[in-house]
Amino acid sequence: MGRETALDTPSGRVCAWRADPVAQPAGGLVVVQEIFGVNEHVRSLVERYCAEGWVALAPELFDPIERGVELGYDEAGVAKGRDLAASLGFERAVGIVGAAAAKLREEGLRVAAVGFCWGGTVALLANTRHGLPAVSFYGGRSVPFLDEPLRAPMLFHFGERDPIIPPEDVARHRAAYPDAPMHVYPAGHGFHCEQRGDYDAESARLAHRRTMDFLAGALP
């Protein structure tokens, strides 16, 4: 079962949702939220990765702006989440993820990151700036950062019907990172989240399995 914990970060103390497996862990996994906060969906991901054998930790990235953010997938939630993400900025978000990774490393764990939507871009930056093996699910704001070289293994997931990430942007990712595996699914944006209208169960299942296989081989 997951539990709330706290992290000391360059942006101050933030809360996080954590789950620890019963058996010897495969490693540590920083789970990077969407713009909707560490909500029910993100907590369920922490539990799922824990069930796969990982110490999973999801820092509440918006804590420096507003504590306890948990938004729904409606118009109001999108609007507020975008405002919070803009107020926080990528620099602080990546700093918090780096602090979460450092905490897990202090426990003797090998560490990777997985992020979704806005968090998918943060996961990419955790790779380029902190050297974390990372998985990005439909990172919609990554194009401006594609000139940053990867420092560790990287995996990308996209939906071919995603209105936020057009095919030409997926092609830009391929050109920037030709050695990174990229998978495109017959789905829209947010296909991995069962609370979204674009949820696609088969695509989500396949992306999850590919993610687990990737992580098993990505950690040194």
Backbone as CSV, one residue per row, in Angstrom:
resi,resn,N_x,N_y,N_z,CA_x,CA_y,CA_z,C_x,C_y,C_z
1,MET,0.840,-1.207,0.000,0.000,0.000,0.000,0.867,1.246,0.000
2,GLY,0.409,2.258,-0.717,1.148,3.495,-0.769,0.985,4.313,0.499
3,ARG,1.900,5.261,0.656,1.855,6.140,1.818,2.437,7.482,1.432
4,GLU,2.036,8.501,2.179,2.583,9.829,1.942,3.910,9.970,2.656
5,THR,4.858,10.630,1.998,6.152,10.903,2.590,6.554,12.310,2.193
6,ALA,7.732,12.734,2.565,8.200,14.085,2.262,9.598,14.028,1.687
7,LEU,9.910,15.018,0.846,11.217,15.115,0.211,11.761,16.519,0.399
8,ASP,13.049,16.608,0.672,13.733,17.893,0.649,14.266,18.122,-0.758
9,THR,13.926,19.264,-1.351,14.269,19.542,-2.740,14.846,20.949,-2.853
10,PRO,15.423,21.298,-3.999,15.898,22.674,-4.184,14.777,23.713,-4.088
11,SER,13.534,23.275,-4.221,12.388,24.183,-4.122,11.688,24.085,-2.773
12,GLY,12.339,23.485,-1.797,11.743,23.318,-0.484,11.198,21.912,-0.296
13,ARG,10.581,21.703,0.837,10.037,20.380,1.143,8.732,20.170,0.375
14,VAL,8.619,19.004,-0.261,7.393,18.643,-0.975,6.928,17.277,-0.495
15,CYS,5.644,17.033,-0.642,5.088,15.716,-0.343,5.301,14.786,-1.532
16,ALA,5.154,13.506,-1.280,5.262,12.511,-2.346,4.463,11.287,-1.943
17,TRP,4.014,10.539,-2.928,3.312,9.276,-2.690,4.273,8.149,-3.026
18,ARG,4.442,7.224,-2.075,5.452,6.184,-2.200,4.862,4.813,-1.899
19,ALA,5.360,3.809,-2.611,5.006,2.424,-2.327,6.247,1.559,-2.453
20,ASP,6.418,0.625,-1.515,7.589,-0.246,-1.468,7.161,-1.698,-1.616
21,PRO,7.815,-2.446,-2.491,7.475,-3.864,-2.635,7.910,-4.668,-1.431
22,VAL,7.288,-5.812,-1.249,7.637,-6.683,-0.134,8.994,-7.340,-0.375
23,ALA,9.221,-7.773,-1.592,10.466,-8.468,-1.930,11.569,-7.459,-2.250
24,GLN,12.775,-7.976,-2.484,13.894,-7.137,-2.888,13.514,-6.343,-4.136
25,PRO,13.629,-5.009,-4.109,13.164,-4.212,-5.250,14.059,-4.336,-6.473
26,ALA,13.430,-4.173,-7.630,14.179,-4.135,-8.882,14.967,-2.847,-9.016
27,GLY,14.509,-1.803,-8.355,15.135,-0.489,-8.411,14.154,0.548,-7.919
28,GLY,14.518,1.805,-8.097,13.643,2.903,-7.727,13.103,3.582,-8.968
29,LEU,11.858,3.990,-8.928,11.214,4.600,-10.077,10.520,5.887,-9.640
30,VAL,10.966,7.020,-10.186,10.303,8.296,-9.940,9.169,8.432,-10.948
31,VAL,7.950,8.543,-10.459,6.762,8.644,-11.306,6.395,10.116,-11.406
32,VAL,6.405,10.645,-12.618,6.236,12.083,-12.829,4.822,12.358,-13.338
33,GLN,4.096,13.115,-12.556,2.680,13.399,-12.760,2.374,14.130,-14.061
34,GLU,1.103,14.096,-14.433,0.566,14.982,-15.461,0.328,16.360,-14.824
35,ILE,-0.353,17.245,-15.533,-0.665,18.565,-14.972,-1.766,18.499,-13.921
36,PHE,-2.284,17.314,-13.654,-3.430,17.175,-12.751,-3.019,16.833,-11.319
37,GLY,-1.719,16.863,-11.045,-1.243,16.590,-9.697,-1.085,15.104,-9.435
38,VAL,-0.702,14.784,-8.205,-0.605,13.379,-7.802,-2.008,12.951,-7.374
39,ASN,-2.810,12.704,-8.381,-4.225,12.378,-8.154,-4.413,10.865,-8.068
40,GLU,-5.651,10.444,-8.077,-5.953,9.012,-7.935,-5.253,8.183,-8.998
41,HIS,-5.217,8.686,-10.226,-4.572,7.943,-11.312,-3.082,7.769,-11.050
42,VAL,-2.403,8.841,-10.659,-0.962,8.752,-10.418,-0.681,7.837,-9.236
43,ARG,-1.485,7.929,-8.192,-1.284,7.022,-7.057,-1.484,5.572,-7.481
44,SER,-2.429,5.329,-8.386,-2.627,3.955,-8.863,-1.425,3.469,-9.670
45,LEU,-0.767,4.372,-10.392,0.445,3.997,-11.117,1.558,3.628,-10.146
46,VAL,1.688,4.403,-9.070,2.689,4.077,-8.051,2.452,2.665,-7.524
47,GLU,1.202,2.349,-7.223,0.867,1.011,-6.722,1.176,-0.070,-7.773
48,ARG,0.890,0.239,-9.014,1.112,-0.753,-10.072,2.599,-1.033,-10.255
49,TYR,3.414,0.027,-10.274,4.845,-0.189,-10.426,5.419,-0.900,-9.206
50,CYS,4.883,-0.599,-8.039,5.306,-1.320,-6.843,4.995,-2.810,-6.978
51,ALA,3.818,-3.132,-7.500,3.448,-4.530,-7.693,4.380,-5.229,-8.679
52,GLU,5.009,-4.443,-9.555,5.984,-5.002,-10.505,7.371,-5.114,-9.885
53,GLY,7.512,-4.701,-8.633,8.780,-4.888,-7.942,9.616,-3.642,-7.739
54,TRP,9.059,-2.477,-8.033,9.810,-1.232,-7.928,9.411,-0.448,-6.684
55,VAL,10.397,0.229,-6.070,10.080,1.286,-5.116,9.645,2.487,-5.948
56,ALA,8.383,2.825,-5.894,7.827,3.877,-6.741,7.530,5.118,-5.911
57,LEU,7.926,6.275,-6.436,7.831,7.528,-5.696,7.345,8.626,-6.633
58,ALA,6.216,9.241,-6.307,5.640,10.302,-7.126,5.653,11.609,-6.350
59,PRO,6.620,12.492,-6.597,6.645,13.773,-5.892,5.515,14.690,-6.354
60,GLU,4.976,15.451,-5.442,3.913,16.404,-5.764,4.577,17.681,-6.272
61,LEU,4.736,17.747,-7.579,5.555,18.789,-8.185,4.990,20.189,-7.986
62,PHE,3.697,20.305,-7.786,3.107,21.632,-7.646,3.169,22.170,-6.217
63,ASP,3.720,21.415,-5.285,3.754,21.865,-3.888,4.398,23.237,-3.697
64,PRO,5.455,23.597,-4.455,6.015,24.935,-4.261,5.032,26.061,-4.622
65,ILE,4.021,25.738,-5.418,3.016,26.730,-5.819,1.752,26.594,-4.987
66,GLU,1.257,25.374,-4.882,0.022,25.090,-4.140,0.069,23.641,-3.674
67,ARG,-0.169,23.425,-2.404,-0.068,22.079,-1.848,-1.354,21.279,-2.067
68,GLY,-1.152,19.963,-2.196,-2.288,19.053,-2.264,-3.111,19.153,-3.518
69,VAL,-2.496,19.495,-4.632,-3.243,19.634,-5.886,-3.680,18.258,-6.381
70,GLU,-4.949,18.127,-6.656,-5.517,16.893,-7.208,-6.683,17.298,-8.091
71,LEU,-6.448,17.322,-9.396,-7.411,17.855,-10.346,-8.070,16.746,-11.155
72,GLY,-9.264,17.046,-11.644,-9.968,16.136,-12.525,-9.624,16.395,-13.977
73,TYR,-10.052,15.477,-14.851,-9.744,15.568,-16.271,-10.863,16.287,-17.019
74,ASP,-11.255,17.438,-16.496,-12.282,18.248,-17.144,-11.679,19.585,-17.544
75,GLU,-12.501,20.444,-18.119,-12.002,21.719,-18.630,-11.378,22.566,-17.520
76,ALA,-12.020,22.581,-16.365,-11.495,23.364,-15.248,-10.163,22.800,-14.768
77,GLY,-10.059,21.465,-14.707,-8.819,20.840,-14.282,-7.680,21.124,-15.247
78,VAL,-7.974,21.066,-16.540,-6.952,21.357,-17.549,-6.466,22.797,-17.414
79,ALA,-7.394,23.724,-17.258,-7.023,25.135,-17.169,-6.147,25.404,-15.942
80,LYS,-6.564,24.878,-14.798,-5.772,25.112,-13.589,-4.432,24.408,-13.668
81,GLY,-4.431,23.177,-14.174,-3.182,22.443,-14.285,-2.180,23.146,-15.188
82,ARG,-2.647,23.696,-16.290,-1.743,24.425,-17.182,-1.168,25.654,-16.492
83,ASP,-2.000,26.353,-15.737,-1.508,27.530,-15.006,-0.457,27.145,-13.976
84,LEU,-0.703,26.054,-13.253,0.254,25.611,-12.245,1.576,25.185,-12.881
85,ALA,1.491,24.457,-13.990,2.711,24.020,-14.676,3.518,25.211,-15.164
86,ALA,2.822,26.225,-15.687,3.517,27.421,-16.153,4.158,28.169,-14.990
87,SER,3.474,28.228,-13.862,4.019,28.925,-12.696,5.235,28.203,-12.130
88,LEU,5.174,26.876,-12.118,6.295,26.098,-11.589,7.496,26.172,-12.507
89,GLY,7.282,25.927,-13.796,8.366,25.901,-14.769,9.109,24.586,-14.771
90,PHE,9.762,24.297,-15.884,10.459,23.023,-16.017,11.693,22.937,-15.122
91,GLU,12.378,24.047,-14.891,13.596,23.992,-14.085,13.300,23.462,-12.689
92,ARG,12.263,24.008,-12.049,11.938,23.549,-10.702,11.405,22.122,-10.723
93,ALA,10.608,21.801,-11.741,10.080,20.436,-11.827,11.206,19.417,-11.929
94,VAL,12.175,19.689,-12.793,13.286,18.754,-12.966,14.144,18.693,-11.710
95,GLY,14.277,19.812,-11.009,15.022,19.807,-9.754,14.375,18.926,-8.702
96,ILE,13.043,18.959,-8.633,12.330,18.117,-7.671,12.488,16.638,-8.027
97,VAL,12.374,16.330,-9.309,12.566,14.941,-9.741,13.987,14.478,-9.428
98,GLY,14.956,15.348,-9.640,16.328,14.999,-9.306,16.510,14.718,-7.824
99,ALA,15.832,15.492,-6.978,15.902,15.255,-5.530,15.246,13.937,-5.162
100,ALA,14.135,13.596,-5.818,13.485,12.302,-5.572,14.402,11.156,-5.969
101,ALA,15.076,11.301,-7.103,16.010,10.265,-7.545,17.174,10.128,-6.567
102,ALA,17.674,11.270,-6.074,18.785,11.228,-5.123,18.378,10.517,-3.837
103,LYS,17.146,10.754,-3.388,16.655,10.084,-2.190,16.659,8.571,-2.371
104,LEU,16.198,8.104,-3.511,16.175,6.666,-3.764,17.588,6.103,-3.902
105,ARG,18.474,6.874,-4.514,19.856,6.407,-4.635,20.517,6.277,-3.264
106,GLU,20.172,7.188,-2.353,20.728,7.106,-0.996,20.354,5.793,-0.315
107,GLU,19.273,5.184,-0.771,18.823,3.912,-0.213,19.464,2.722,-0.925
108,GLY,20.403,3.025,-1.821,21.122,1.965,-2.519,20.415,1.436,-3.750
109,LEU,19.442,2.190,-4.258,18.659,1.743,-5.406,19.188,2.334,-6.711
110,ARG,19.120,1.549,-7.760,19.279,2.082,-9.103,17.966,2.763,-9.478
111,VAL,18.031,3.884,-10.177,16.843,4.736,-10.318,16.588,5.090,-11.781
112,ALA,15.300,5.103,-12.130,14.830,5.572,-13.431,13.614,6.464,-13.201
113,ALA,13.099,7.039,-14.285,11.922,7.904,-14.202,10.940,7.535,-15.303
114,VAL,9.660,7.721,-15.008,8.614,7.565,-16.008,7.627,8.712,-15.833
115,GLY,7.297,9.392,-16.940,6.424,10.554,-16.840,5.361,10.566,-17.917
116,PHE,4.303,11.319,-17.645,3.112,11.309,-18.483,2.708,12.725,-18.849
117,CYS,2.461,12.945,-20.159,2.007,14.241,-20.673,3.053,15.309,-20.318
118,TRP,2.681,16.358,-19.590,3.672,17.341,-19.128,4.810,16.630,-18.405
119,GLY,4.482,15.637,-17.593,5.504,14.866,-16.900,6.364,14.033,-17.832
120,GLY,5.856,13.729,-19.028,6.681,13.036,-20.010,7.840,13.895,-20.469
121,THR,7.587,15.189,-20.623,8.671,16.110,-20.945,9.629,16.246,-19.772
122,VAL,9.098,16.314,-18.558,9.972,16.364,-17.374,10.845,15.112,-17.314
123,ALA,10.286,13.956,-17.652,11.074,12.716,-17.648,12.203,12.786,-18.665
124,LEU,11.929,13.329,-19.851,12.988,13.513,-20.838,14.102,14.388,-20.267
125,LEU,13.730,15.484,-19.609,14.730,16.393,-19.055,15.467,15.758,-17.875
126,ALA,14.814,14.851,-17.159,15.509,14.113,-16.110,16.615,13.240,-16.699
127,ASN,16.407,12.790,-17.921,17.430,12.032,-18.635,18.558,12.955,-19.082
128,THR,18.216,14.026,-19.804,19.253,14.881,-20.387,20.015,15.672,-19.335
129,ARG,19.389,15.962,-18.186,20.023,16.834,-17.193,20.504,16.096,-15.942
130,HIS,19.885,14.960,-15.635,20.299,14.197,-14.456,20.819,12.809,-14.800
131,GLY,20.779,12.437,-16.065,21.300,11.141,-16.467,20.454,9.958,-16.049
132,LEU,19.152,10.177,-15.846,18.273,9.082,-15.438,17.752,8.323,-16.660
133,PRO,17.834,6.996,-16.689,17.045,6.257,-17.676,15.590,6.654,-17.519
134,ALA,14.892,6.863,-18.624,13.553,7.444,-18.504,12.624,6.957,-19.601
135,VAL,11.332,7.028,-19.268,10.259,6.692,-20.194,9.320,7.891,-20.266
136,SER,9.026,8.334,-21.484,8.123,9.456,-21.694,6.865,8.978,-22.400
137,PHE,5.732,9.118,-21.718,4.432,8.872,-22.342,3.874,10.197,-22.850
138,TYR,3.687,10.281,-24.158,3.077,11.443,-24.829,3.471,12.782,-24.194
139,GLY,4.811,12.998,-24.158,5.324,14.268,-23.636,5.078,15.385,-24.625
140,GLY,4.068,16.187,-24.359,3.584,17.148,-25.341,4.358,18.437,-25.450
141,ARG,5.359,18.642,-24.584,6.081,19.919,-24.611,7.575,19.717,-24.801
142,SER,7.943,18.616,-25.439,9.352,18.231,-25.521,10.103,18.838,-26.694
143,VAL,9.403,19.259,-27.735,10.083,19.698,-28.953,11.128,20.781,-28.686
144,PRO,10.865,21.789,-27.846,11.896,22.819,-27.630,13.179,22.291,-26.992
145,PHE,13.144,21.066,-26.450,14.310,20.534,-25.741,15.034,19.425,-26.513
146,LEU,14.636,19.191,-27.751,15.192,18.059,-28.485,16.644,18.255,-28.902
147,ASP,17.190,19.432,-28.651,18.611,19.633,-28.919,19.480,19.163,-27.756
148,GLU,18.857,18.766,-26.638,19.615,18.290,-25.479,19.933,16.801,-25.666
149,PRO,21.201,16.425,-25.605,21.551,15.018,-25.842,21.127,14.118,-24.687
150,LEU,20.727,12.921,-25.024,20.403,11.926,-24.009,21.669,11.504,-23.274
151,ARG,21.497,11.241,-21.965,22.621,10.787,-21.145,22.410,9.373,-20.606
152,ALA,21.299,8.756,-20.985,20.956,7.413,-20.491,19.921,6.833,-21.452
153,PRO,19.611,5.542,-21.329,18.561,4.962,-22.183,17.237,5.715,-22.029
154,MET,16.504,5.800,-23.144,15.258,6.574,-23.195,14.250,5.831,-24.057
155,LEU,12.991,5.835,-23.614,11.889,5.195,-24.340,10.751,6.200,-24.482
156,PHE,10.153,6.254,-25.683,9.044,7.162,-25.943,7.791,6.386,-26.366
157,HIS,6.630,6.830,-25.871,5.332,6.320,-26.299,4.484,7.491,-26.812
158,PHE,3.850,7.298,-27.971,2.974,8.315,-28.553,1.689,7.677,-29.054
159,GLY,0.628,8.478,-29.168,-0.611,8.053,-29.806,-0.723,8.660,-31.190
160,GLU,-1.051,7.857,-32.170,-1.080,8.379,-33.536,-2.234,9.348,-33.765
161,ARG,-3.236,9.344,-32.899,-4.365,10.266,-33.038,-4.322,11.377,-31.991
162,ASP,-3.140,11.659,-31.503,-2.960,12.680,-30.474,-2.994,14.067,-31.116
163,PRO,-3.983,14.916,-30.801,-4.036,16.248,-31.408,-2.976,17.193,-30.859
164,ILE,-2.390,16.843,-29.721,-1.384,17.703,-29.100,0.003,17.451,-29.687
165,ILE,0.251,16.211,-30.102,1.562,15.834,-30.653,1.341,15.323,-32.080
166,PRO,1.446,16.191,-33.080,1.208,15.762,-34.461,2.334,14.859,-34.963
167,PRO,2.089,14.143,-36.069,3.104,13.221,-36.591,4.451,13.887,-36.856
168,GLU,4.445,15.135,-37.281,5.720,15.796,-37.552,6.551,16.003,-36.278
169,ASP,5.873,16.137,-35.129,6.614,16.244,-33.877,7.196,14.890,-33.456
170,VAL,6.453,13.822,-33.703,7.012,12.491,-33.453,8.245,12.278,-34.328
171,ALA,8.159,12.727,-35.581,9.297,12.604,-36.499,10.492,13.405,-35.984
172,ARG,10.245,14.556,-35.366,11.342,15.347,-34.795,12.033,14.577,-33.668
173,HIS,11.250,13.867,-32.873,11.846,13.034,-31.827,12.729,11.951,-32.443
174,ARG,12.234,11.308,-33.472,13.008,10.238,-34.117,14.318,10.787,-34.673
175,ALA,14.255,11.963,-35.279,15.468,12.552,-35.852,16.458,12.950,-34.767
176,ALA,15.948,13.459,-33.650,16.830,13.907,-32.573,17.465,12.734,-31.838
177,TYR,16.695,11.646,-31.667,17.161,10.520,-30.853,16.966,9.210,-31.628
178,PRO,17.741,9.013,-32.694,17.520,7.843,-33.553,17.757,6.513,-32.865
179,ASP,18.504,6.500,-31.778,18.792,5.242,-31.091,17.796,4.932,-29.977
180,ALA,16.888,5.856,-29.692,15.902,5.634,-28.624,14.674,4.946,-29.200
181,PRO,14.214,3.853,-28.593,12.999,3.212,-29.091,11.786,4.126,-28.940
182,MET,10.947,4.158,-29.979,9.732,4.957,-29.999,8.596,4.101,-30.508
183,HIS,7.480,4.123,-29.772,6.313,3.338,-30.162,5.127,4.276,-30.355
184,VAL,4.415,4.062,-31.430,3.213,4.850,-31.738,2.020,3.900,-31.752
185,TYR,0.987,4.252,-31.002,-0.165,3.378,-30.781,-1.403,3.936,-31.476
186,PRO,-2.355,3.077,-31.844,-3.595,3.541,-32.487,-4.530,4.163,-31.448
187,ALA,-4.140,5.302,-30.914,-4.846,5.900,-29.777,-4.596,7.399,-29.779
188,GLY,-5.310,8.100,-28.887,-5.160,9.538,-28.754,-4.256,9.904,-27.592
189,HIS,-4.355,11.153,-27.170,-3.545,11.642,-26.056,-4.087,11.064,-24.745
190,GLY,-3.171,10.737,-23.835,-3.604,10.224,-22.543,-4.144,8.814,-22.582
191,PHE,-3.720,8.018,-23.574,-4.310,6.683,-23.759,-3.998,5.722,-22.621
192,HIS,-3.016,6.063,-21.773,-2.628,5.170,-20.681,-3.438,5.410,-19.411
193,CYS,-4.274,6.444,-19.410,-5.026,6.824,-18.209,-6.479,6.409,-18.338
194,GLU,-6.907,5.505,-17.460,-8.261,4.968,-17.546,-9.334,5.997,-17.221
195,GLN,-8.960,7.147,-16.701,-9.934,8.186,-16.372,-10.138,9.185,-17.501
196,ARG,-9.399,9.027,-18.582,-9.507,9.942,-19.718,-10.379,9.338,-20.813
197,GLY,-10.968,10.219,-21.597,-11.793,9.761,-22.706,-11.009,9.023,-23.770
198,ASP,-9.719,9.307,-23.890,-8.877,8.662,-24.896,-8.230,7.371,-24.403
199,TYR,-8.622,6.912,-23.229,-8.046,5.673,-22.717,-8.247,4.539,-23.708
200,ASP,-7.177,3.806,-23.966,-7.224,2.652,-24.863,-6.578,1.478,-24.133
201,ALA,-7.385,0.529,-23.721,-6.908,-0.534,-22.839,-5.790,-1.356,-23.467
202,GLU,-5.917,-1.712,-24.735,-4.900,-2.546,-25.366,-3.593,-1.790,-25.541
203,SER,-3.690,-0.531,-25.974,-2.473,0.281,-26.107,-1.812,0.481,-24.758
204,ALA,-2.609,0.725,-23.716,-2.069,0.921,-22.373,-1.373,-0.347,-21.883
205,ARG,-1.984,-1.496,-22.120,-1.388,-2.759,-21.691,-0.043,-2.987,-22.376
206,LEU,-0.007,-2.763,-23.692,1.222,-2.995,-24.444,2.305,-1.999,-24.030
207,ALA,1.929,-0.731,-23.841,2.910,0.278,-23.442,3.473,-0.021,-22.055
208,HIS,2.617,-0.496,-21.159,3.093,-0.847,-19.825,4.100,-1.989,-19.890
209,ARG,3.795,-3.019,-20.663,4.712,-4.149,-20.747,6.030,-3.734,-21.391
210,ARG,5.955,-2.922,-22.417,7.188,-2.442,-23.054,8.006,-1.592,-22.074
211,THR,7.317,-0.819,-21.260,7.995,0.003,-20.257,8.719,-0.867,-19.249
212,MET,8.054,-1.883,-18.754,8.688,-2.769,-17.786,9.885,-3.494,-18.394
213,ASP,9.748,-3.943,-19.627,10.862,-4.624,-20.293,12.031,-3.670,-20.502
214,PHE,11.717,-2.440,-20.902,12.765,-1.441,-21.106,13.518,-1.156,-19.807
215,LEU,12.779,-0.924,-18.747,13.406,-0.587,-17.470,14.268,-1.733,-16.955
216,ALA,13.827,-2.949,-17.194,14.606,-4.114,-16.725,15.987,-4.140,-17.343
217,GLY,16.109,-3.608,-18.557,17.408,-3.625,-19.231,18.129,-2.304,-19.220
218,ALA,17.492,-1.239,-18.709,18.064,0.104,-18.841,18.944,0.517,-17.683
219,LEU,18.774,-0.127,-16.524,19.519,0.305,-15.350,20.877,-0.368,-15.298
220,PRO,21.930,0.400,-15.038,23.280,-0.193,-15.003,23.469,-1.070,-13.779
